[in-house]
Amino acid sequence: MRNVILGLAFAVAVVLPSAASAAIYTFSFTPSQQLLGSPVSGSGTFTTSDTSMTVGGETAFQILSIMGTVNGFQILAPTNSSGYGNYFTTGPSFLDGTGVTFFTAGSSGQNRVTFFNQSSNGLYRVNTFSPGASEFVNASSSMMAGVPEPSTWAMMILGFVGLGFLAYRGKHGGAAFRMA
């Protein structure tokens, strides 16, 4: 009976998923229709919360961080104290009308960038300040394959070791090790 309980405990450790974690989405945008200034392009990743909500009738996740580049300059930080505070949506467009605003490390200091979906025409737009540019862009996004959390690996390995030990004990009749 004890072996059955131990076996079930180890099986649960193998099968039990770890706590939900944030999702990571790649994004990229390339020039489409220049409105002001020089062409704008960029790519990177959004890390979102694991808690969904409804924003503008779409399922949305709060953007927690952004990494990547815009016009070859690294994305640095959000522009407000509450973080990015904007949402990645799973609807027809992956950004809502408020979009995301962040800084990049420009040649003349930091440059503020706003990347959003202009719902009036269904196009994505990028605005930069210092130097100023505004452009409609071709944008795309996709979810990256999840990478298991370290705790998931540890639980899985522990489960396999435990099941192997139970199989070994069952094969040898549960007898204790004897030293000759």
C-alpha positions as CSV (number, residue, x, y, z in Angstrom):
1,M,0.0,0.0,0.0
2,R,2.8,2.4,0.9
3,N,4.4,1.8,-2.6
4,V,1.1,2.6,-4.3
5,I,0.9,5.9,-2.4
6,L,4.5,6.8,-3.1
7,G,3.9,5.9,-6.8
8,L,0.9,8.1,-7.0
9,A,2.8,11.0,-5.3
10,F,5.6,10.8,-7.8
11,A,3.2,10.4,-10.8
12,V,1.5,13.6,-9.7
13,A,4.9,15.4,-9.5
14,V,5.6,14.4,-13.1
15,V,2.2,15.3,-14.4
16,L,1.4,18.4,-12.4
17,P,2.1,21.6,-14.4
18,S,4.0,24.5,-12.9
19,A,2.3,27.8,-12.3
20,A,1.2,29.7,-15.4
21,S,3.8,32.0,-16.7
22,A,3.9,35.0,-19.0
23,A,3.7,34.6,-22.8
24,I,6.2,35.9,-25.2
25,Y,5.2,37.2,-28.6
26,T,7.6,38.3,-31.4
27,F,6.8,41.4,-33.4
28,S,8.2,43.1,-36.5
29,F,7.3,46.1,-38.6
30,T,8.6,47.5,-41.9
31,P,7.9,50.8,-43.7
32,S,4.6,51.0,-45.6
33,Q,3.5,54.6,-46.1
34,Q,5.7,57.4,-44.9
35,L,3.9,60.4,-43.4
36,L,6.7,62.4,-41.9
37,G,10.5,62.0,-41.5
38,S,12.5,59.0,-42.4
39,P,11.4,55.3,-42.7
40,V,10.9,53.4,-39.5
41,S,11.4,49.6,-39.0
42,G,11.8,47.4,-35.9
43,S,11.5,44.0,-34.3
44,G,11.6,42.3,-30.9
45,T,9.5,40.6,-28.3
46,F,6.6,41.5,-26.0
47,T,6.3,39.7,-22.7
48,T,2.7,39.7,-21.4
49,S,1.0,38.8,-18.2
50,D,-0.7,35.5,-17.9
51,T,-4.0,37.0,-16.8
52,S,-6.4,37.8,-19.6
53,M,-9.0,40.6,-19.7
54,T,-11.3,42.2,-22.2
55,V,-10.2,45.4,-23.9
56,G,-12.3,46.8,-26.7
57,G,-14.2,43.6,-27.0
58,E,-11.0,41.5,-27.5
59,T,-9.1,39.2,-25.2
60,A,-6.1,41.1,-24.1
61,F,-3.0,40.6,-21.9
62,Q,-1.0,43.5,-20.3
63,I,2.4,44.0,-21.8
64,L,5.0,43.7,-19.0
65,S,8.2,44.3,-21.1
66,I,9.5,44.9,-24.6
67,M,12.9,44.0,-26.0
68,G,14.2,44.6,-29.5
69,T,15.3,47.4,-31.8
70,V,13.8,50.3,-33.8
71,N,15.8,51.6,-36.7
72,G,18.8,49.7,-35.2
73,F,18.6,51.3,-31.8
74,Q,17.9,49.2,-28.7
75,I,14.5,49.5,-26.9
76,L,15.2,50.7,-23.4
77,A,12.3,51.4,-21.1
78,P,8.6,52.4,-20.8
79,T,7.8,56.1,-20.7
80,N,5.6,56.1,-17.5
81,S,5.9,55.0,-13.9
82,S,3.3,52.3,-14.2
83,G,5.2,50.5,-16.9
84,Y,4.0,49.8,-20.4
85,G,0.4,49.5,-19.1
86,N,-0.8,48.7,-22.6
87,Y,-2.3,45.5,-24.0
88,F,-1.5,42.8,-26.5
89,T,-4.7,41.6,-28.0
90,T,-5.6,38.3,-29.7
91,G,-8.1,39.8,-32.1
92,P,-7.6,40.9,-35.7
93,S,-4.9,43.4,-34.5
94,F,-2.3,42.6,-31.9
95,L,-2.2,46.1,-30.5
96,D,-5.1,48.3,-29.5
97,G,-5.4,52.0,-30.4
98,T,-3.4,53.2,-27.4
99,G,-0.5,50.9,-28.5
100,V,2.8,50.8,-26.6
101,T,5.1,53.7,-25.9
102,F,8.8,53.1,-25.0
103,F,12.3,54.7,-25.4
104,T,15.1,53.7,-27.7
105,A,18.8,54.6,-27.4
106,G,19.1,57.0,-30.3
107,S,22.2,58.7,-31.7
108,S,21.2,62.0,-30.1
109,G,20.0,60.5,-26.7
110,Q,16.8,58.7,-26.0
111,N,14.0,58.6,-28.5
112,R,10.3,58.1,-27.6
113,V,8.5,55.6,-29.9
114,T,4.7,54.9,-30.0
115,F,3.6,51.8,-31.9
116,F,-0.2,51.3,-32.2
117,N,-3.1,50.2,-34.4
118,Q,-5.0,53.1,-36.0
119,S,-8.5,51.6,-35.9
120,S,-10.0,54.2,-38.3
121,N,-8.1,52.5,-41.2
122,G,-7.0,49.2,-39.6
123,L,-3.3,50.0,-40.2
124,Y,-0.4,49.9,-37.7
125,R,1.4,53.2,-37.2
126,V,4.7,54.1,-35.6
127,N,5.5,57.6,-34.3
128,T,9.0,58.6,-33.2
129,F,10.0,61.9,-31.6
130,S,13.5,63.4,-31.8
131,P,13.9,62.9,-34.7
132,G,10.3,63.1,-35.6
133,A,8.8,60.5,-37.9
134,S,5.3,59.1,-38.4
135,E,4.6,56.2,-40.7
136,F,2.1,53.5,-41.4
137,V,3.9,50.1,-41.2
138,N,3.4,46.5,-42.2
139,A,3.3,44.7,-38.8
140,S,3.2,41.1,-37.7
141,S,3.3,39.2,-34.5
142,S,3.4,35.5,-33.4
143,M,3.6,33.6,-30.1
144,M,7.0,32.1,-29.3
145,A,7.1,28.5,-28.2
146,G,7.2,28.2,-24.4
147,V,10.3,27.4,-22.6
148,P,9.8,25.2,-19.5
149,E,10.4,26.8,-16.2
150,P,13.3,25.4,-14.1
151,S,10.9,24.3,-11.5
152,T,9.0,22.2,-14.1
153,W,12.3,20.5,-15.1
154,A,13.1,19.8,-11.4
155,M,9.7,18.3,-10.7
156,M,9.8,16.2,-13.9
157,I,13.3,14.8,-13.1
158,L,12.3,14.1,-9.5
159,G,9.2,12.3,-10.7
160,F,11.2,10.1,-13.1
161,V,13.8,9.3,-10.4
162,G,11.0,8.4,-8.0
163,L,9.2,6.1,-10.5
164,G,12.5,4.5,-11.4
165,F,13.2,3.8,-7.7
166,L,9.8,2.3,-7.2
167,A,10.2,0.1,-10.3
168,Y,13.6,-1.0,-8.9
169,R,12.1,-1.8,-5.5
170,G,9.2,-3.7,-7.1
171,K,11.5,-5.8,-9.2
172,H,13.7,-6.8,-6.2
173,G,10.7,-7.5,-3.9
174,G,11.2,-4.5,-1.7
175,A,14.2,-6.1,0.0
176,A,16.8,-3.8,1.6
177,F,20.2,-3.6,0.1
178,R,22.7,-6.1,1.5
179,M,26.4,-5.6,1.6
180,A,28.5,-8.7,1.1
